[in-house]
C-alpha cells in the first residue's frame, strides 16, 4: 500500500488528511490520474507530488510502503 | 550543528542570530517576515499556517546547505511558525552570518526566495468576509459588499 497525504486546499477537497491506496508499482503520473478520478479537480491547482519527502517526477515508480504527499502551491514566508 | 525548524511557538529572532554568530563572522543579517494587516486592499484578521513538517524541515536544511556552498563561510538558521498568527507576529526568521556583509545580505534574500518556491508550508488568510488558502495558482475573490 501507498500512504497518501493531503495538505491545505487539497485536504479541503479530499475531506481527509491521509489514506492508503493500492498503488505500489504504479508511477506518480498514474497516482495523479487515480486521484483525479477520485477527487475531480485535484490536478487543477498545480499540485506537485513528493515521495518520501522529496519532489517526484511523473515517471517515478512508487514502491510498497512509500509515502506520497500532494503539495499544493506553497505559500510560506 | 544547525537550526532548521518548524515551530508552533512564538519565534524569538535573537535566538537564531545568536546561533549563527561566531568569531569569524563580521556580519549577521536577520530577516523576519511578519503577518501583514492589509494585502491588496483586503484586511487580514489573522493567518493560519500549516506545514508538512518533516519535509519542510528537510527542505530548509537543504536550502541552508545550498547557501553554505554558494557563499563561502556563511552559516544559516531558519525557523517558520505554524498555527494561528496575529497581525505583526513573526512568521519566519532567517539568520545568516558571514565574514563580510555582502554575502550575508545576498544569502538571506536567496533563502526567502527558495522558501517561497519549495518549502511545503501553506498560509491561509482569514478576513472579515471569508478565508482562503494562498498559493501561486490562487486568486483572491472579489471583495463583496456586505
Backbone of each chain as ProteinMPNN parsed JSONL, in Angstrom:
{"seq_chain_A": "XXXXXXXXXXXXXXXXXXXXXXXXXXXXXXXXXXXXXXXXXXXXXXXXXXXXXXXXXXXXXXXXXXXXXXXXXXXXX", "coords_chain_A": {"N_chain_A": [[0.842, -1.204, 0.0], [0.319, 2.306, -0.544], [1.0, 5.226, 1.259], [-0.93, 8.069, 1.418], [-0.825, 11.589, 1.571], [-2.513, 14.625, 2.277], [-2.685, 18.146, 1.936], [-3.538, 21.463, 3.103], [-5.386, 23.379, 0.787], [-5.884, 21.182, -0.822], [-6.47, 19.172, 0.977], [-8.852, 20.178, 1.907], [-10.366, 19.612, -0.316], [-10.257, 16.774, -0.537], [-11.243, 16.004, 1.897], [-10.17, 14.339, 3.78], [-7.156, 13.914, 5.727], [-5.289, 11.953, 5.203], [-4.746, 8.763, 3.603], [-4.762, 5.301, 2.562], [-3.672, 3.583, -0.377], [-3.829, 1.115, -2.973], [-1.339, 1.294, -4.728], [1.239, 0.553, -5.235], [4.032, 0.035, -7.337], [2.983, 1.473, -9.369], [3.221, 4.518, -11.343], [4.058, 7.952, -10.459], [2.635, 9.644, -12.135], [0.481, 7.994, -12.769], [-0.629, 7.775, -10.245], [-1.544, 10.404, -9.972], [-3.54, 10.4, -11.918], [-5.269, 8.5, -10.824], [-5.98, 9.86, -8.486], [-7.258, 12.082, -9.549], [-9.493, 10.962, -10.645], [-10.818, 10.076, -8.363], [-11.022, 12.409, -6.844], [-12.179, 14.838, -8.358], [-10.62, 17.567, -9.977], [-8.381, 17.774, -8.447], [-5.935, 17.916, -9.702], [-5.965, 20.322, -10.856], [-5.001, 22.596, -9.59], [-2.267, 22.886, -9.774], [-0.702, 21.191, -8.193], [2.154, 19.566, -6.777], [3.795, 16.361, -6.429], [5.242, 14.774, -3.679], [7.456, 12.215, -2.902], [8.245, 10.247, -0.238], [9.167, 12.543, 1.06], [10.574, 14.018, -0.85], [10.451, 15.994, -3.821], [8.858, 14.551, -6.62], [9.058, 13.045, -9.945], [6.793, 12.636, -12.748], [7.27, 10.159, -13.893], [8.423, 8.601, -11.938], [8.483, 5.607, -9.994], [6.271, 4.137, -7.673], [6.945, 2.51, -4.593], [6.178, -0.294, -2.473], [4.921, 0.72, 0.644], [5.802, 3.343, 0.426], [5.469, 6.899, 1.033], [3.372, 9.225, -0.315], [2.9, 12.574, -0.956], [0.566, 15.111, -1.62], [1.294, 18.219, -2.779], [0.145, 21.272, -2.679], [0.483, 24.503, -4.384], [3.006, 26.263, -2.717], [3.051, 28.553, 0.092], [4.644, 29.781, 2.011], [6.55, 31.927, 4.263]], "CA_chain_A": [[0.0, 0.0, 0.0], [0.992, 3.604, -0.542], [0.384, 6.203, 2.17], [-1.158, 9.345, 0.738], [-1.03, 12.736, 2.474], [-3.124, 15.791, 1.624], [-2.473, 19.357, 2.727], [-4.117, 22.78, 2.789], [-6.572, 23.373, -0.052], [-6.134, 19.831, -1.345], [-7.156, 18.437, 2.043], [-10.247, 20.647, 1.896], [-11.022, 18.919, -1.425], [-10.392, 15.338, -0.279], [-12.007, 15.796, 3.127], [-9.378, 13.537, 4.724], [-5.743, 14.311, 5.657], [-4.452, 10.858, 4.696], [-5.404, 7.486, 3.335], [-3.881, 4.328, 1.913], [-4.197, 3.154, -1.672], [-3.02, 0.013, -3.533], [-0.713, 1.858, -5.922], [2.651, 0.148, -5.348], [4.377, -0.386, -8.692], [2.466, 2.459, -10.327], [4.023, 5.733, -11.399], [3.467, 9.166, -9.887], [1.633, 10.092, -13.102], [-0.707, 7.151, -12.589], [-1.218, 8.205, -8.973], [-2.293, 11.641, -10.232], [-4.769, 10.023, -12.639], [-6.123, 7.839, -9.821], [-6.503, 10.885, -7.573], [-8.172, 12.958, -10.291], [-10.757, 10.234, -10.78], [-11.483, 10.036, -7.05], [-11.241, 13.783, -6.37], [-12.077, 15.683, -9.562], [-10.098, 18.914, -9.758], [-7.176, 17.768, -7.6], [-4.762, 18.263, -10.512], [-6.145, 21.625, -11.478], [-4.366, 23.708, -8.878], [-0.806, 22.92, -9.91], [-0.049, 20.481, -7.096], [3.267, 18.646, -7.02], [3.785, 15.185, -5.559], [6.508, 14.437, -3.027], [7.516, 10.826, -2.453], [9.192, 10.136, 0.88], [9.65, 13.888, 1.421], [11.305, 14.689, -1.935], [9.612, 16.188, -5.0], [9.0, 13.423, -7.544], [8.686, 13.25, -11.34], [5.646, 11.808, -13.136], [7.692, 8.814, -14.258], [8.943, 7.849, -10.78], [7.63, 4.469, -9.637], [6.001, 4.027, -6.236], [7.267, 1.201, -4.008], [5.378, -0.656, -1.303], [5.276, 1.436, 1.874], [6.151, 4.751, 0.187], [4.523, 7.953, 1.378], [3.253, 10.226, -1.386], [2.17, 13.737, -0.456], [0.134, 16.11, -2.596], [1.8, 19.507, -2.299], [-0.376, 22.398, -3.465], [1.459, 25.599, -4.451], [3.362, 26.619, -1.348], [2.893, 29.981, 0.367], [5.318, 30.132, 3.261], [7.251, 33.209, 4.297]], "C_chain_A": [[0.878, 1.256, 0.0], [0.235, 4.51, 0.432], [0.254, 7.529, 1.444], [-1.439, 10.43, 1.764], [-1.582, 13.911, 1.673], [-2.992, 17.007, 2.54], [-3.288, 20.539, 2.194], [-5.358, 22.641, 1.9], [-6.901, 22.003, -0.622], [-6.831, 18.983, -0.286], [-8.618, 18.879, 2.134], [-11.038, 19.901, 0.807], [-11.262, 17.439, -1.11], [-11.262, 15.064, 0.951], [-11.296, 14.926, 4.148], [-7.913, 13.963, 4.607], [-4.846, 13.216, 5.105], [-5.299, 9.633, 4.416], [-4.374, 6.546, 2.711], [-4.518, 3.89, 0.595], [-3.265, 2.094, -2.263], [-2.351, 0.431, -4.837], [0.771, 1.515, -6.037], [2.904, -0.366, -6.76], [3.862, 0.565, -9.765], [3.35, 3.699, -10.303], [3.297, 6.887, -10.709], [2.395, 9.723, -10.83], [0.338, 9.295, -12.974], [-1.411, 7.463, -11.269], [-2.078, 9.46, -9.19], [-3.603, 11.343, -10.963], [-5.775, 9.368, -11.688], [-6.796, 8.892, -8.93], [-7.521, 11.776, -8.279], [-9.54, 12.291, -10.458], [-11.54, 10.256, -9.469], [-11.881, 11.435, -6.575], [-11.128, 14.733, -7.562], [-11.596, 17.101, -9.212], [-8.8, 18.942, -8.991], [-5.93, 18.165, -8.389], [-4.804, 19.702, -11.007], [-5.36, 22.747, -10.843], [-2.858, 23.756, -8.958], [-0.073, 22.213, -8.785], [1.128, 19.653, -7.599], [3.103, 17.442, -6.093], [5.19, 15.009, -4.983], [6.43, 12.982, -2.578], [8.62, 10.729, -1.408], [9.936, 11.453, 1.104], [10.597, 14.513, 0.4], [10.375, 14.833, -3.137], [9.915, 15.105, -6.034], [8.605, 13.843, -8.957], [7.556, 12.291, -11.696], [6.042, 10.364, -13.425], [8.23, 7.981, -13.096], [7.949, 6.765, -10.368], [7.505, 4.362, -8.12], [6.306, 2.607, -5.761], [6.411, 0.98, -2.767], [5.86, 0.114, -0.056], [5.673, 2.89, 1.679], [5.049, 5.678, 0.7], [4.537, 8.992, 0.267], [2.366, 11.362, -0.881], [1.802, 14.647, -1.615], [0.465, 17.482, -2.029], [1.19, 20.609, -3.153], [0.655, 23.522, -3.493], [1.736, 26.157, -3.057], [3.254, 28.127, -1.15], [3.464, 30.342, 1.73], [5.968, 31.506, 3.167], [6.363, 34.309, 4.813]], "O_chain_A": [[2.012, 1.251, 0.479], [-0.995, 4.557, 0.434], [1.235, 8.049, 0.914], [-2.198, 10.22, 2.711], [-1.17, 14.156, 0.54], [-3.163, 16.909, 3.755], [-3.664, 20.599, 1.023], [-6.271, 21.879, 2.218], [-8.066, 21.696, -0.877], [-7.689, 18.164, -0.615], [-9.507, 18.071, 2.403], [-12.218, 19.597, 0.982], [-12.34, 16.911, -1.382], [-11.928, 14.032, 1.037], [-11.773, 14.788, 5.274], [-7.464, 14.333, 3.522], [-3.763, 13.501, 4.594], [-6.413, 9.489, 4.922], [-3.261, 6.954, 2.378], [-5.741, 3.834, 0.469], [-2.05, 2.163, -2.076], [-2.74, -0.016, -5.917], [1.485, 2.114, -6.842], [2.095, -1.11, -7.314], [4.256, 0.475, -10.928], [4.125, 3.908, -9.369], [2.104, 6.814, -10.417], [1.364, 10.216, -10.374], [-0.759, 9.848, -13.059], [-2.639, 7.42, -11.187], [-3.187, 9.566, -8.665], [-4.639, 11.943, -10.676], [-6.972, 9.648, -11.742], [-7.995, 8.831, -8.657], [-8.521, 12.179, -7.685], [-10.584, 12.942, -10.419], [-12.759, 10.43, -9.46], [-12.943, 11.62, -5.98], [-10.088, 15.365, -7.752], [-12.097, 17.735, -8.284], [-8.168, 19.993, -8.877], [-4.975, 18.691, -7.817], [-3.813, 20.231, -11.509], [-5.081, 23.753, -11.495], [-2.226, 24.573, -8.288], [1.052, 22.584, -8.449], [1.097, 19.111, -8.704], [2.37, 17.497, -5.106], [6.188, 15.086, -5.699], [5.455, 12.569, -1.95], [9.772, 11.08, -1.661], [11.15, 11.479, 1.307], [11.344, 15.434, 0.733], [9.605, 13.924, -3.445], [11.075, 14.784, -6.292], [7.92, 14.845, -9.156], [7.372, 11.265, -11.042], [5.243, 9.448, -13.227], [8.467, 6.783, -13.252], [6.737, 6.976, -10.389], [8.486, 4.478, -7.386], [5.974, 1.629, -6.431], [5.981, 1.925, -2.106], [7.053, 0.145, 0.246], [5.865, 3.608, 2.66], [3.88, 5.305, 0.79], [5.578, 9.566, -0.051], [1.238, 11.143, -0.441], [2.626, 14.922, -2.487], [-0.008, 17.865, -0.959], [1.675, 20.86, -4.256], [1.604, 23.503, -2.71], [0.811, 26.481, -2.312], [3.353, 28.892, -2.11], [2.865, 31.095, 2.498], [5.936, 32.156, 2.122], [6.795, 35.457, 4.908]]}, "seq_chain_B": "XXXXXXXXXXXXXXXXXXXXXXXXXXXXXXXXXXXXXXXXXXXXXXXXXXXXXXXXXXXXXXXXXXXXXXXXXXXXXXXXXXXXXXXXXXXXXXXXXXXXXXXXXXXXXXXXXXXXXXXXXXXXXXXXXXXXXXXXXXXXXXXXXX", "coords_chain_B": {"N_chain_B": [[26.342, 21.56, 13.496], [23.118, 22.875, 13.577], [20.183, 24.932, 12.963], [17.121, 24.296, 11.69], [13.938, 24.741, 11.598], [10.442, 23.993, 12.136], [7.969, 25.52, 14.023], [5.47, 25.705, 16.57], [5.413, 27.66, 18.377], [5.771, 31.091, 19.586], [8.244, 33.022, 17.803], [11.538, 33.856, 18.672], [13.594, 36.051, 17.343], [16.24, 36.729, 17.988], [17.445, 34.516, 19.058], [18.097, 32.965, 16.862], [19.832, 34.57, 15.452], [21.888, 34.693, 17.322], [22.645, 32.085, 17.219], [23.967, 31.737, 14.763], [26.107, 33.381, 14.989], [29.615, 33.769, 15.236], [33.201, 33.708, 15.866], [34.526, 34.22, 13.384], [32.707, 35.627, 11.929], [31.848, 38.668, 10.516], [29.502, 39.848, 10.022], [26.031, 39.688, 10.599], [22.988, 38.984, 9.191], [19.655, 39.317, 9.824], [16.52, 38.325, 8.918], [13.1, 38.965, 9.365], [9.89, 37.817, 8.755], [6.631, 39.078, 8.787], [3.175, 39.005, 9.909], [0.98, 40.638, 7.838], [-1.319, 43.309, 7.846], [-2.875, 44.514, 5.776], [-3.52, 43.482, 2.511], [-3.458, 44.088, -0.799], [-5.695, 45.761, -0.505], [-7.388, 44.278, 1.064], [-8.373, 43.432, 4.301], [-6.589, 41.583, 6.62], [-7.496, 39.458, 9.251], [-6.291, 37.451, 10.813], [-3.655, 34.992, 10.348], [-3.348, 31.607, 9.298], [-1.055, 29.102, 9.442], [0.158, 26.132, 7.908], [2.127, 23.162, 7.764], [3.97, 20.584, 6.074], [5.572, 18.978, 8.131], [8.038, 17.292, 8.565], [9.125, 17.205, 5.952], [9.299, 19.92, 5.343], [11.206, 20.833, 7.189], [13.387, 19.393, 6.294], [13.683, 20.43, 3.672], [14.313, 23.085, 4.287], [16.766, 22.731, 5.531], [18.194, 21.77, 3.351], [18.232, 24.078, 1.774], [19.776, 25.719, 3.4], [22.167, 24.316, 3.161], [22.7, 24.714, 0.441], [23.227, 27.431, 0.486], [25.501, 27.597, 2.118], [27.276, 26.418, 0.446], [27.26, 28.093, -1.824], [27.973, 30.632, -0.863], [30.851, 31.181, 0.58], [31.832, 30.421, 3.861], [29.541, 31.167, 5.168], [26.928, 30.867, 7.653], [23.844, 29.428, 8.543], [20.532, 29.826, 9.864], [17.162, 28.863, 10.117], [13.746, 29.397, 10.814], [10.289, 28.6, 10.832], [7.015, 29.526, 11.638], [4.019, 27.771, 12.567], [0.405, 27.354, 12.743], [-2.031, 29.557, 14.282], [-1.603, 32.993, 13.661], [-1.338, 36.331, 14.752], [-1.781, 39.694, 13.435], [1.279, 41.304, 12.823], [2.855, 39.475, 14.158], [5.77, 37.282, 14.142], [6.362, 35.3, 11.394], [8.345, 33.979, 10.02], [11.847, 33.466, 10.371], [15.095, 34.224, 9.267], [18.419, 33.792, 9.683], [21.641, 34.768, 8.802], [25.075, 34.448, 8.924], [28.259, 35.824, 7.986], [31.659, 36.269, 6.853], [31.88, 38.844, 5.686], [29.613, 41.605, 4.969], [28.188, 41.611, 2.486], [27.772, 39.034, 1.412], [26.142, 37.962, 3.392], [23.795, 39.497, 3.217], [22.985, 38.887, 0.562], [22.715, 36.09, 0.649], [20.738, 35.807, 2.516], [18.473, 36.874, 1.243], [18.294, 35.091, -0.871], [17.573, 32.813, 0.556], [14.907, 33.333, 1.463], [13.582, 33.542, -0.964], [13.899, 30.936, -1.961], [12.556, 29.482, -0.003], [9.957, 30.305, -0.502], [9.558, 29.089, -2.911], [9.814, 26.256, -2.623], [9.461, 25.077, -0.048], [7.3, 23.084, 1.832], [4.918, 24.713, 3.052], [1.956, 26.308, 3.999], [-0.225, 29.085, 3.75], [-3.086, 30.39, 5.186], [-5.315, 32.953, 4.693], [-7.376, 34.818, 6.792], [-10.141, 36.732, 6.595], [-12.436, 39.48, 7.258], [-14.534, 38.9, 5.616], [-14.33, 36.272, 4.82], [-12.26, 33.395, 4.017], [-9.157, 32.033, 2.755], [-6.947, 29.592, 1.366], [-3.671, 30.41, 0.409], [-1.842, 30.474, -2.561], [0.348, 30.073, -5.405], [-1.345, 29.622, -7.56], [-3.729, 30.521, -6.786], [-6.297, 32.955, -6.784], [-7.379, 35.894, -5.221], [-10.753, 36.238, -4.124], [-13.22, 38.533, -5.382], [-13.81, 41.461, -3.478], [-16.585, 41.4, -1.473], [-19.562, 43.294, -1.175], [-21.097, 43.953, 1.857]], "CA_chain_B": [[25.212, 21.943, 14.36], [22.341, 23.854, 12.821], [18.761, 25.006, 13.296], [16.129, 24.467, 10.633], [12.806, 24.169, 12.326], [9.05, 24.437, 12.138], [7.576, 25.607, 15.428], [4.138, 26.283, 16.829], [5.575, 28.645, 19.457], [6.283, 32.391, 19.106], [9.654, 32.991, 17.415], [12.439, 34.887, 19.184], [14.614, 36.144, 16.283], [17.601, 36.843, 18.516], [17.973, 33.168, 19.286], [18.66, 32.458, 15.606], [21.006, 35.413, 15.187], [22.949, 34.225, 18.23], [23.083, 30.743, 16.823], [24.895, 31.776, 13.623], [27.26, 34.23, 15.312], [30.842, 33.08, 15.64], [34.3, 34.69, 15.789], [34.906, 34.561, 12.001], [31.637, 36.374, 11.271], [31.827, 40.116, 10.702], [28.158, 40.327, 9.715], [24.866, 38.803, 10.743], [21.749, 39.566, 8.669], [18.475, 38.583, 10.296], [15.265, 38.741, 8.282], [11.88, 38.423, 9.945], [8.665, 38.043, 7.978], [5.544, 39.299, 9.743], [1.796, 38.988, 9.415], [0.618, 41.973, 7.361], [-2.765, 43.516, 8.004], [-3.568, 44.848, 4.528], [-2.957, 42.956, 1.266], [-4.277, 44.476, -1.953], [-6.966, 46.366, -0.111], [-8.198, 43.393, 1.89], [-7.839, 43.419, 5.653], [-6.423, 40.262, 7.223], [-7.723, 39.413, 10.705], [-5.148, 36.657, 11.275], [-3.226, 33.979, 9.385], [-3.146, 30.259, 9.797], [-0.036, 28.409, 8.645], [0.254, 24.684, 8.049], [3.323, 22.647, 7.094], [4.307, 19.16, 6.07], [6.7, 19.336, 8.99], [9.362, 16.673, 8.323], [9.663, 17.613, 4.646], [9.638, 21.348, 5.404], [12.493, 20.994, 7.887], [14.415, 18.847, 5.406], [13.92, 21.377, 2.572], [15.016, 24.261, 4.826], [18.165, 22.327, 5.735], [18.823, 21.725, 2.02], [18.474, 25.47, 1.369], [20.944, 26.137, 4.18], [23.332, 23.678, 2.546], [22.964, 25.41, -0.821], [23.817, 28.734, 0.814], [26.865, 27.444, 2.639], [28.116, 26.102, -0.705], [27.352, 29.237, -2.755], [28.657, 31.759, -0.217], [31.784, 30.528, 1.488], [31.976, 30.979, 5.21], [28.267, 31.547, 5.786], [26.217, 29.912, 8.489], [22.425, 29.749, 8.353], [19.486, 29.246, 10.716], [15.843, 29.234, 9.599], [12.587, 28.833, 11.508], [8.983, 29.062, 10.345], [5.975, 29.19, 12.6], [2.725, 27.305, 12.075], [-0.708, 27.642, 13.642], [-2.681, 30.851, 14.069], [-0.746, 34.134, 13.982], [-1.991, 37.636, 14.675], [-1.088, 40.764, 12.709], [2.506, 41.764, 13.454], [3.693, 38.398, 14.695], [6.832, 36.768, 13.269], [6.03, 34.021, 10.758], [9.578, 33.315, 9.575], [13.117, 34.141, 10.648], [16.271, 33.691, 8.587], [19.65, 34.441, 10.136], [22.828, 34.339, 8.06], [26.323, 35.137, 9.259], [29.346, 35.625, 7.028], [32.812, 37.122, 7.205], [31.6, 40.216, 5.252], [28.161, 41.79, 4.937], [27.532, 41.417, 1.191], [27.334, 37.636, 1.295], [25.051, 37.707, 4.335], [22.577, 40.078, 2.627], [22.576, 38.125, -0.627], [22.316, 34.735, 1.019], [19.477, 35.889, 3.239], [17.401, 37.033, 0.262], [18.21, 33.806, -1.568], [16.861, 31.861, 1.421], [13.45, 33.557, 1.478], [13.065, 33.193, -2.294], [13.846, 29.472, -2.067], [11.471, 29.021, 0.875], [8.684, 30.567, -1.171], [9.415, 28.162, -4.051], [9.909, 24.802, -2.436], [9.243, 24.506, 1.286], [5.859, 22.823, 1.932], [4.229, 25.485, 4.085], [0.816, 26.982, 3.376], [-0.8, 30.188, 4.518], [-4.498, 30.696, 4.951], [-5.686, 34.286, 5.173], [-8.732, 34.915, 7.307], [-10.606, 38.115, 6.501], [-13.78, 39.685, 7.801], [-15.543, 38.405, 4.674], [-14.098, 34.89, 4.408], [-10.904, 32.888, 4.203], [-8.676, 31.264, 1.606], [-5.563, 29.162, 1.257], [-2.957, 31.222, -0.552], [-0.826, 29.758, -3.333], [0.604, 30.736, -6.684], [-2.441, 29.453, -8.512], [-4.979, 31.056, -6.239], [-6.575, 34.382, -6.87], [-8.328, 36.311, -4.198], [-12.077, 36.563, -4.648], [-13.581, 39.941, -5.315], [-14.339, 41.864, -2.169], [-18.045, 41.51, -1.573], [-20.215, 44.306, -0.344], [-21.985, 43.272, 2.806]], "C_chain_B": [[24.424, 23.056, 13.679], [20.911, 23.875, 13.324], [17.96, 25.227, 12.023], [14.854, 23.88, 11.191], [11.466, 24.827, 12.025], [8.61, 24.436, 13.594], [6.16, 26.152, 15.554], [4.187, 27.29, 17.971], [6.025, 29.988, 18.865], [7.795, 32.334, 18.869], [10.404, 34.157, 18.048], [13.601, 35.017, 18.203], [16.049, 36.151, 16.82], [18.26, 35.477, 18.727], [18.667, 32.636, 18.029], [19.888, 33.274, 15.2], [22.174, 34.957, 16.063], [23.519, 32.894, 17.761], [24.12, 30.787, 15.702], [26.138, 32.625, 13.9], [28.451, 33.372, 15.736], [32.002, 34.017, 15.366], [34.669, 35.103, 14.366], [33.885, 35.473, 11.334], [31.745, 37.865, 11.593], [30.44, 40.679, 10.478], [27.14, 39.244, 10.027], [23.673, 39.566, 10.19], [20.599, 38.691, 9.131], [17.243, 39.16, 9.625], [14.12, 38.141, 9.081], [10.713, 38.792, 9.054], [7.496, 38.07, 8.941], [4.176, 39.221, 9.085], [1.378, 40.422, 9.106], [-0.902, 42.134, 7.418], [-3.48, 43.708, 6.666], [-2.832, 44.256, 3.343], [-3.926, 43.275, 0.145], [-5.665, 44.935, -1.529], [-7.856, 45.492, 0.749], [-7.548, 43.278, 3.27], [-7.795, 41.994, 6.198], [-6.665, 40.356, 8.727], [-6.602, 38.626, 11.381], [-4.797, 35.657, 10.191], [-3.156, 32.632, 10.081], [-2.148, 29.56, 8.871], [-0.051, 26.92, 8.961], [1.512, 24.24, 7.313], [3.293, 21.13, 7.053], [5.648, 19.126, 6.792], [8.013, 18.621, 8.644], [9.971, 17.083, 6.983], [10.077, 19.078, 4.669], [10.984, 21.551, 6.098], [13.643, 20.469, 7.024], [14.73, 19.822, 4.268], [14.653, 22.621, 3.09], [16.487, 23.934, 5.063], [18.898, 22.252, 4.394], [19.16, 23.13, 1.537], [19.691, 26.024, 2.119], [22.226, 25.562, 3.589], [23.71, 24.346, 1.233], [23.696, 26.727, -0.545], [25.267, 28.579, 1.264], [27.836, 27.025, 1.526], [28.347, 27.313, -1.599], [28.136, 30.404, -2.164], [29.556, 31.193, 0.878], [31.81, 31.222, 2.845], [30.675, 31.42, 5.849], [27.783, 30.441, 6.724], [24.762, 30.379, 8.56], [21.574, 29.11, 9.442], [18.143, 29.755, 10.199], [14.774, 28.606, 10.489], [11.325, 29.42, 10.905], [7.93, 28.612, 11.337], [4.742, 28.648, 11.89], [1.659, 27.547, 13.138], [-1.281, 29.02, 13.345], [-1.796, 31.982, 14.555], [-1.524, 35.43, 13.806], [-1.143, 38.613, 13.865], [0.134, 41.215, 13.513], [3.396, 40.659, 13.974], [4.696, 37.894, 13.653], [6.419, 35.394, 12.734], [7.297, 33.25, 10.412], [10.781, 34.147, 10.008], [14.217, 33.42, 9.89], [17.476, 34.474, 9.102], [20.813, 33.865, 9.346], [24.023, 35.132, 8.573], [27.343, 34.853, 8.169], [30.499, 36.535, 7.418], [32.556, 38.588, 6.858], [30.131, 40.36, 4.913], [27.49, 41.406, 3.625], [26.975, 40.001, 1.06], [26.146, 37.372, 2.211], [23.736, 38.278, 3.811], [22.071, 39.213, 1.468], [22.023, 36.752, -0.252], [20.97, 34.761, 1.743], [18.307, 36.019, 2.271], [17.2, 35.742, -0.538], [17.369, 32.822, -0.751], [15.351, 32.09, 1.372], [12.849, 33.229, 0.116], [12.918, 31.679, -2.434], [12.743, 28.89, -1.178], [10.139, 29.167, 0.159], [8.468, 29.664, -2.385], [9.108, 26.735, -3.614], [9.522, 24.246, -1.073], [7.74, 24.326, 1.511], [5.223, 23.424, 3.183], [3.123, 26.244, 3.367], [0.212, 27.969, 4.336], [-2.267, 30.308, 4.164], [-4.775, 32.078, 5.533], [-7.138, 34.274, 5.628], [-9.106, 36.392, 7.363], [-11.952, 38.24, 7.19], [-14.833, 39.006, 6.917], [-15.327, 36.96, 4.254], [-12.665, 34.476, 4.66], [-10.486, 32.125, 2.963], [-7.23, 30.833, 1.791], [-4.905, 29.976, 0.165], [-1.904, 30.356, -1.237], [-0.685, 30.45, -4.656], [-0.616, 30.731, -7.595], [-3.736, 30.11, -8.041], [-5.098, 32.545, -6.504], [-7.548, 34.719, -5.775], [-9.686, 36.574, -4.821], [-12.285, 38.076, -4.599], [-14.082, 40.256, -3.909], [-15.844, 42.06, -2.326], [-18.562, 42.642, -0.694], [-21.177, 43.607, 0.596], [-22.869, 44.291, 3.497]], "O_chain_B": [[24.995, 24.061, 13.256], [20.473, 22.96, 14.022], [18.119, 26.25, 11.358], [14.7, 22.66, 11.253], [11.37, 26.014, 11.714], [8.848, 23.47, 14.318], [5.717, 26.961, 14.738], [3.151, 27.724, 18.474], [6.592, 30.025, 17.773], [8.531, 31.693, 19.619], [9.964, 35.304, 17.972], [14.508, 34.185, 18.22], [16.96, 35.635, 16.174], [19.474, 35.324, 18.588], [19.685, 31.949, 18.112], [20.859, 32.732, 14.672], [23.307, 34.851, 15.595], [24.713, 32.624, 17.893], [25.047, 29.977, 15.682], [27.103, 32.591, 13.136], [28.317, 32.4, 16.479], [31.817, 35.033, 14.695], [35.09, 36.241, 14.159], [34.166, 36.038, 10.277], [31.736, 38.274, 12.754], [30.212, 41.865, 10.715], [27.351, 38.061, 9.76], [23.369, 40.665, 10.652], [20.567, 37.488, 8.87], [16.959, 40.351, 9.753], [14.15, 36.962, 9.434], [10.568, 39.945, 8.647], [7.372, 37.204, 9.806], [4.041, 39.353, 7.868], [1.411, 41.299, 9.97], [-1.658, 41.222, 7.084], [-4.55, 43.144, 6.44], [-1.637, 44.5, 3.179], [-5.062, 42.802, 0.131], [-6.673, 44.545, -2.118], [-8.953, 45.902, 1.127], [-6.343, 43.058, 3.391], [-8.805, 41.292, 6.237], [-6.109, 41.225, 9.398], [-6.035, 39.064, 12.383], [-5.544, 35.488, 9.227], [-2.934, 32.54, 11.288], [-2.377, 29.446, 7.667], [-0.244, 26.504, 10.104], [1.917, 24.877, 6.341], [2.669, 20.481, 7.893], [6.71, 19.228, 6.177], [9.024, 19.295, 8.446], [11.181, 17.284, 6.882], [11.094, 19.442, 4.08], [11.805, 22.348, 5.645], [14.738, 21.033, 7.027], [15.896, 20.025, 3.93], [15.523, 23.153, 2.4], [17.357, 24.771, 4.822], [20.069, 22.619, 4.299], [20.226, 23.361, 0.966], [20.528, 26.714, 1.536], [23.249, 26.244, 3.526], [24.891, 24.527, 0.938], [24.646, 27.088, -1.239], [26.145, 29.333, 0.843], [29.044, 27.237, 1.629], [29.457, 27.547, -2.075], [28.874, 31.086, -2.874], [29.095, 30.786, 1.944], [31.809, 32.449, 2.94], [30.68, 31.984, 6.943], [28.161, 29.275, 6.612], [24.487, 31.577, 8.629], [21.852, 27.997, 9.889], [18.001, 30.935, 9.881], [14.876, 27.441, 10.872], [11.291, 30.587, 10.517], [7.942, 27.478, 11.814], [4.455, 29.02, 10.752], [1.965, 27.897, 14.278], [-1.041, 29.581, 12.276], [-1.298, 31.966, 15.68], [-2.269, 35.602, 12.841], [0.047, 38.391, 13.639], [0.044, 41.473, 14.713], [4.583, 40.885, 14.208], [4.498, 38.057, 12.449], [6.163, 34.461, 13.494], [7.328, 32.022, 10.496], [10.733, 35.377, 10.009], [14.278, 32.191, 9.863], [17.529, 35.695, 8.961], [20.963, 32.649, 9.227], [23.972, 36.36, 8.642], [27.314, 33.809, 7.517], [30.334, 37.458, 8.216], [32.945, 39.482, 7.609], [29.462, 39.373, 4.603], [26.355, 40.929, 3.628], [25.833, 39.811, 0.643], [25.234, 36.633, 1.839], [22.687, 37.645, 3.934], [20.894, 38.858, 1.404], [20.996, 36.316, -0.773], [20.162, 33.844, 1.596], [17.277, 35.368, 2.441], [16.07, 35.357, -0.841], [16.551, 32.087, -1.306], [14.591, 31.129, 1.251], [11.741, 32.7, 0.036], [11.918, 31.198, -2.969], [12.078, 27.924, -1.554], [9.297, 28.27, 0.204], [7.337, 29.488, -2.838], [8.233, 26.085, -4.184], [9.277, 23.046, -0.955], [6.98, 25.288, 1.399], [5.023, 22.761, 4.201], [3.322, 26.76, 2.267], [0.14, 27.745, 5.544], [-2.641, 30.324, 2.991], [-4.506, 32.339, 6.706], [-8.016, 33.775, 4.925], [-8.486, 37.187, 8.069], [-12.534, 37.255, 7.644], [-15.886, 38.591, 7.4], [-16.068, 36.458, 3.409], [-11.943, 35.121, 5.42], [-11.324, 31.628, 2.211], [-6.397, 31.586, 2.295], [-5.501, 30.211, -0.886], [-1.175, 29.608, -0.587], [-1.49, 31.313, -5.006], [-0.886, 31.7, -8.305], [-4.701, 30.236, -8.794], [-4.117, 33.287, -6.451], [-8.432, 33.931, -5.44], [-9.761, 37.083, -5.939], [-11.604, 38.791, -3.863], [-14.695, 39.418, -3.247], [-16.303, 42.793, -3.202], [-18.045, 42.895, 0.394], [-21.976, 42.77, 0.176], [-23.692, 43.926, 4.337]]}, "name": "protein", "num_of_chains": 2, "seq": "XXXXXXXXXXXXXXXXXXXXXXXXXXXXXXXXXXXXXXXXXXXXXXXXXXXXXXXXXXXXXXXXXXXXXXXXXXXXXXXXXXXXXXXXXXXXXXXXXXXXXXXXXXXXXXXXXXXXXXXXXXXXXXXXXXXXXXXXXXXXXXXXXXXXXXXXXXXXXXXXXXXXXXXXXXXXXXXXXXXXXXXXXXXXXXXXXXXXXXXXXXXXXXXXXXXXXXXXXXXXXXX"}
